[in-house]
Amino acid sequence: MTQVIQALQETFPDLAFERVPLCVYASGRDSGQYEIHLPPERLLEVMQFLRDDPRTCFEQLADLTCVDYLNYPGARHRFGVVYCLLSHRHHQRLWVKVFLDDPDPELPSVTSIWQGAEWPEREVYDMFGVRFRGHPDLRRILMPANFEDYPLRKDYPLHGKGEREAFEVIRRDSA
């Protein structure tokens, strides 16, 4: 993994890559898997590099999700969008985290780099309200199109807002 971090530092000397070792095992040992933090405006160029450079070669976006840090002790930002990248060639994983804030959290879409990002970006948009600029089809994927809130935000009420009563009833003969 040090080769990946070294390649990033050489290519992007103006960025201070925060490398956070991930302790995956209960024993607390360093698993050799790392997380880096990026500023939102540099996401596309760094992700393109991570996919295309032979020293990194992260050809697969394995996962894309979001974390709401509202009221989290010590958190400086509201949202963290997390990308899990996988390099089959180098047998490595890398987590890339980008932090965002309200009122309109927005990132560029990585669908131009990994087409498989289309549905995970839609899910993050649908559940957290993070918009992905340049996404080919950014619309709700889990909630009804007219739903106004984002259910996985921590300020969303635990018991909902009565939306169960407002859902259209779908029967077998009408589906």
C-alpha positions as CSV (number, residue, x, y, z in Angstrom):
1,M,0.0,0.0,0.0
2,T,2.9,2.3,0.5
3,Q,3.4,2.2,-3.3
4,V,-0.1,3.7,-3.7
5,I,0.4,6.4,-1.2
6,Q,3.9,7.2,-2.7
7,A,2.4,7.4,-6.2
8,L,-0.4,9.8,-5.0
9,Q,2.1,12.0,-3.2
10,E,4.4,12.2,-6.3
11,T,1.5,13.0,-8.6
12,F,-0.4,15.3,-6.4
13,P,2.3,17.1,-4.2
14,D,-0.2,19.9,-3.3
15,L,-2.5,17.5,-1.6
16,A,-1.7,16.3,1.9
17,F,-3.0,12.8,1.9
18,E,-4.3,11.8,5.2
19,R,-3.6,8.1,5.4
20,V,-5.6,6.3,8.1
21,P,-4.7,2.6,8.7
22,L,-7.8,0.5,9.0
23,C,-7.7,-2.2,11.7
24,V,-10.0,-4.8,10.2
25,Y,-9.2,-7.6,12.6
26,A,-10.4,-7.7,16.2
27,S,-6.8,-8.1,17.3
28,G,-6.2,-4.5,16.3
29,R,-3.4,-5.4,13.8
30,D,-2.8,-3.1,10.9
31,S,-4.4,-4.9,7.9
32,G,-2.5,-3.0,5.3
33,Q,-5.7,-1.4,4.1
34,Y,-5.9,2.4,4.1
35,E,-8.3,5.3,3.9
36,I,-7.4,8.6,2.3
37,H,-9.3,11.9,2.5
38,L,-9.8,14.1,-0.5
39,P,-11.2,17.6,-1.0
40,P,-14.4,17.5,-3.1
41,E,-13.0,19.6,-6.0
42,R,-10.2,17.1,-6.6
43,L,-12.2,13.9,-6.5
44,L,-12.4,13.2,-10.2
45,E,-8.8,13.8,-11.1
46,V,-7.5,11.7,-8.2
47,M,-10.0,8.9,-8.9
48,Q,-9.1,8.8,-12.6
49,F,-5.4,8.5,-11.5
50,L,-6.2,5.7,-9.1
51,R,-7.9,3.7,-11.8
52,D,-5.5,4.4,-14.7
53,D,-2.0,4.6,-13.2
54,P,-0.2,1.2,-13.3
55,R,1.2,1.8,-9.8
56,T,-2.3,1.9,-8.4
57,C,-4.7,0.2,-10.9
58,F,-7.9,0.4,-8.8
59,E,-10.0,-0.9,-11.6
60,Q,-13.1,-1.7,-9.5
61,L,-15.4,0.5,-7.4
62,A,-16.4,-2.1,-4.9
63,D,-18.7,0.1,-2.8
64,L,-19.9,3.6,-2.5
65,T,-21.8,4.8,0.6
66,C,-22.3,7.8,2.9
67,V,-22.0,8.5,6.6
68,D,-24.0,11.3,8.4
69,Y,-21.7,12.7,11.2
70,L,-24.4,15.0,12.7
71,N,-23.7,15.3,16.4
72,Y,-20.7,12.9,16.1
73,P,-18.0,13.9,18.7
74,G,-15.2,15.8,17.0
75,A,-16.7,15.7,13.5
76,R,-15.9,18.8,11.4
77,H,-18.2,18.0,8.6
78,R,-21.8,16.7,8.2
79,F,-21.3,14.0,5.6
80,G,-18.6,11.6,4.5
81,V,-19.0,9.9,1.1
82,V,-16.9,6.8,1.1
83,Y,-15.6,5.0,-2.0
84,C,-14.1,1.5,-1.6
85,L,-11.7,0.8,-4.4
86,L,-10.3,-2.6,-5.3
87,S,-7.1,-3.4,-7.3
88,H,-7.2,-7.0,-8.6
89,R,-3.7,-6.6,-10.1
90,H,-2.1,-5.5,-6.8
91,H,-4.5,-7.3,-4.4
92,Q,-5.3,-4.1,-2.5
93,R,-8.2,-2.1,-1.2
94,L,-8.4,1.6,-0.6
95,W,-11.1,3.7,1.0
96,V,-11.4,7.2,-0.3
97,K,-13.5,9.6,1.8
98,V,-14.7,13.0,0.8
99,F,-16.4,15.3,3.4
100,L,-19.3,17.6,2.6
101,D,-21.6,19.9,4.5
102,D,-25.2,21.3,4.3
103,P,-27.2,23.0,2.9
104,D,-26.6,21.4,-0.5
105,P,-24.0,18.5,-0.4
106,E,-22.8,17.8,-3.9
107,L,-20.0,15.9,-5.6
108,P,-19.0,15.2,-9.1
109,S,-20.3,11.8,-10.3
110,V,-17.6,9.1,-10.8
111,T,-19.8,7.3,-13.4
112,S,-17.5,8.5,-16.1
113,I,-14.7,6.5,-14.4
114,W,-16.6,3.5,-13.1
115,Q,-20.0,2.9,-14.8
116,G,-20.9,0.7,-11.8
117,A,-21.2,3.9,-9.7
118,E,-24.6,4.7,-11.2
119,W,-26.8,2.9,-8.8
120,P,-24.8,3.4,-5.6
121,E,-24.8,7.2,-6.3
122,R,-28.5,7.1,-6.8
123,E,-28.9,5.3,-3.5
124,V,-26.7,7.8,-1.6
125,Y,-28.7,10.6,-3.2
126,D,-32.0,8.9,-2.3
127,M,-31.2,8.1,1.3
128,F,-28.8,11.0,2.3
129,G,-29.6,13.8,-0.2
130,V,-26.0,14.1,-1.6
131,R,-26.3,15.2,-5.2
132,F,-23.8,13.9,-7.9
133,R,-23.2,16.5,-10.5
134,G,-23.0,14.9,-14.0
135,H,-24.8,11.7,-13.1
136,P,-26.7,10.3,-16.1
137,D,-29.9,9.5,-14.2
138,L,-30.0,11.0,-10.7
139,R,-33.5,10.2,-9.4
140,R,-34.9,8.3,-6.5
141,I,-34.2,4.6,-6.5
142,L,-35.7,3.4,-3.2
143,M,-38.2,6.0,-2.2
144,P,-41.2,7.4,-4.2
145,A,-40.3,10.1,-6.7
146,N,-42.4,12.7,-4.7
147,F,-40.8,11.9,-1.3
148,E,-39.2,15.1,0.1
149,D,-36.9,13.8,2.8
150,Y,-33.8,11.7,3.2
151,P,-34.4,8.8,5.6
152,L,-30.8,7.9,6.5
153,R,-30.0,11.4,7.7
154,K,-29.6,11.5,11.5
155,D,-32.1,14.4,11.7
156,Y,-34.9,12.3,10.2
157,P,-37.3,11.2,12.9
158,L,-36.9,7.6,14.1
159,H,-40.6,6.9,13.7
160,G,-40.8,8.7,10.3
161,K,-43.2,11.4,9.3
162,G,-46.3,9.4,8.6
163,E,-45.1,8.3,5.1
164,R,-46.4,4.8,5.5
165,E,-50.0,6.1,5.5
166,A,-49.2,8.1,2.3
167,F,-47.7,5.3,0.2
168,E,-49.8,4.1,-2.6
169,V,-51.1,0.6,-2.0
170,I,-50.0,-1.8,-4.8
171,R,-51.9,-5.0,-5.2
172,R,-51.0,-8.0,-7.3
173,D,-53.6,-7.3,-10.0
174,S,-52.4,-3.7,-10.4
175,A,-48.6,-4.3,-10.3
